[in-house]
Amino acid sequence: MNNYPVQFNEGKVKEKDFVSVAQRNNFETSNATTQQDIYEHWDIKISKSYKVDVKGLKKIRRADLNLQEDLHYIYKKCLLILKNQVFCRVFYTPT
């Protein structure tokens, strides 16, 4: 079953949530263009210099039934540089 439309819409909701939290904390925000989202891999720019690719909750394995919030996948700069990928525990969750 293709869940792409559902996941896409959930992702857009999380991007709006991120913008709300950033703006409540007095950060200026701007959205990426479609081209920037696809080719530069970012969704929101905060404070005119920090680009963020917002991610929602994920499963550890595709076959898992439930999403989890204990581990998050973080990467820096380029999706193809494997040495910069790391798993970490959540230290801060915006509310």
N, C-alpha and C positions, 0 to 999 in steps of 0.2 A: 504494500500500500504506500502511495506517495503522500507524505505528510508535508511536502514543501510549502504549499500555501498557508497551512496552519502555522508552521515554524516561522515563515516569513512575517506573518502578521504578529506573532508573539514577539519576534525580534524588534519590530517597529515600536511595539508597546514599551519594551525595555529601553529602547533608545529615548523615547519620550520621558520615561521615568528618570533616566540618567540626566537628561537636560533639566528636569524639574529640580532634582537634588543639587545640581551644579548651580543653577540660578538662585535657589534658596540660600546658597552659601556664597553669593555675590560674585560668581564667575560669569564672565561674558561667554556666550556659546554661539556657534554657527554650525550649520549642517553641511556635510560634504555634498558635492554634486554627485550625480549618478556615476559619472566617470571616475571621480575620486574614490567613491565607495568600491567600485569594481576593481580598479587598477592600482590604487594606492592603499587600499584596505583600511580605510578609516571612515567613521560615521559622524563624529562630532569633534569640533575644534573648541578647546576651552582656553580662555585668556590669550587668544591670538597666536599661541605657539605650541600648545599640546594637542596632538591628534590622538583620538581614542577610537578604537574599534570595539563597540559595545557587544558583549556576549551574554546570552541568557544561561540558565541552568542547563547542564548537560548530563547525559548518561555516561557511565564509565565504559560500558559496552553497548553496541547497538541493540543487542538482544535483551538488555535490561528493560524491565517494565516501567521503572520509576526514574525520575530525575534525581540527582543528588546535589547537595550544596556544600559538601565538606572539601572537595578538591576542585581547583580551578586550573585551567590551562592558560598559561601566560607566555607570550612571546614578544620579542623585541624586534623592531625595525623591519625585518624581512621574514616572510613565511618560509623561505627555503633554507634558512640558516639553522640547522638542527641543534647546534651547540648552545643556542640561546633559548631553547625551550626548557621549561621547568614546571614541575608540579609543586604546588604549595598549599598550605592550609589557609583558610580565610581568616584574616585578622580584622578586617573592617567590612561591614555590610551596610550600605546606605539605607536609612529608614525614612 
